């Protein structure tokens, strides 16, 4: 399965967004860096609680504001919503090639979104210094993406190399 082929699939941001939610997201963009931006995003979420574009906006806001615990919650929520639409198990540990194949047949674009949300959660976990939890997710992603099109195996390689260079059991990685 080519995880980089977008030629024949619908992407998450193509889903219709209620006009008020769209207005609030635009308002949040104009308020970026101000506390009011968060309120606008959360209000947009109230208008479209299952819209992935809104969740991506909230995730990005929290991530770039270094509110990593909040970003992790949003990434996991995005996985929950997309996983439910794809018929995936609620526990990402149970993912396998068969389940991915069924999900891809349902919506390839949404499956790719789900996998990238899993990777986003692992990046946040790295930033939080929760290396074991991050590695587990990256190992799962790498096992499902044999051509490493999502970059999980390469990221795992960097994490493992960094861990070998330090004697400290707790470390914090700054990932851009």
N, C-alpha and C positions, 0 to 999 in steps of 0.2 A: 504494500500500500504506500503510495507516494504522498507523504504528509505535507508536501509543498505544492501540490497540484490544486489550484483554486478554480480551474477552468469550468468546472461543472458542479458548483455547489453554492448554496446560499450562505452568506456570512452573518454573524450575529448582529452586526450593526445595520443590516438591511431590514431588520424587523421594525414594523411601524411603532412609533413612539407617540403617545398622546401629546397634543399640542402644548399643554401646560407643562408637562415634563420636559419637553424639548426647550421651551422658553426658560425653564429653571436651570437646565444644564448650560444654556448659553449665558445666563446670568451668572452662574457659578464661575464660568470661564472668565468673565469680565471682572469678577471679584477675587480672582486667584491671589492667594497670599493673605487674604483677609479672612477673619473668622466667619463672615457672612457667607463665604463660598460653601462651607460645610453645610450650613443650614439650607442653602438653595439645593444642594445635592440630595440632602435627606428629604426635603420636600418633594423633589422629583421622584425619589424612591417611593414616597407615599402614593404618588399618582400612577406609578408603573413598577410595583414591587418585584415583578418577575422579568423585567426587561434587562437583558444582559448589558446593553449600552450604559444604562444607569449604573449598574454594578461596577462596570469597568471605570466609569468616571469617579465613583466613590473610592474604589481601590487605588487608583492613581493619586487621588487627592491625599489619602492616608499615607501611601507609600512615600510620596515626595515631601510630605510634612513629617516624615520619620515617625509616624504613628503606626509602628509595625504590628503590634498586637491587633489593632483595628483592621489593618490591611489583610492580615491573615484570616480574620473572621470573614471578611468580604470575599477573599479568594475561595475559601471553603464553601461559602454560600453560592458562589458562581458555579462551583463544581457540583454542588447538590442540585441546583436547578437544572443545569445542562445535563447532568447524569440522569436525573429523573426523566427528562424528555427523551433521552437516548435508551432508556431501559437498562442503565448500568447499575450495578450494585452500589449501595450507599457507602461501602467500604472500598476505597481505591485499591487496597491490598488484594482484592478479589478479581481485579482486572486480568484478563488473559487475551490471547489473540482471537479466540472464538467470540468473546464478548465484544471485542473491538470491531471484528468483522460485522457483527449484527448491528452495532451502533453506526458503523460507517454506511451500511446500507440504508439506515434510517435517515441520517444527515451527516455527511462527511464534514461539512463546515462546523457543525456543532460539536462533533467529536474532536476536531482539532482545537476548538475553543476549550473544551474540557481538559485536554492534555496540556494545553498552555496554562490553564488555571492551576493545574497540579504542579507544573514547573514554577509558576509564580509563587505558590505556597512554599515550595522548597527554597526559593531564593529568599523569601521573607524569613523563613526558619534559619537560614544561614546568617542573615543579618542579625537575628536575635541570639545567635550563638548556640542554637539547638541543632548541632551538627548531625547527631545520630538520626533525628527525625527527618532532617533534610535529605541525608544520604539514602534513607529508606525509600523516599519518594523518587529520588533521582535514579536509584537502582531499578525501581519498577519501570519508570519511563524508558530507561536505556534498554531494558529487556523487551519492551514493546516496540521500540524504534530502532531496528537493526542497522539502518543507514544513518542514524543519529541526525536526522533532519531537524529535530527540535533542539539539538545541542545539549541534551541531558548527560550523555556519556562524556562529552568534553568537559562540562562543568563538574561532573563527578571526578574526573581525572584531576582537575585543578584543585578541588577540595582535598582529595586524598594526598596529592603532592604537598599541599600546604600543611596538612596535618602531620605528615612525616617530618617536616622541617621544624616543628615546634614540640617542645616537651610539655607544654601547658595542656591540661585536659579541657579547659574551656578556652575558646577563642572566638573572636568576632571577625567576620569577613565583611568588608565593604564591597558590595556588588552594585554596579551601576545598572 
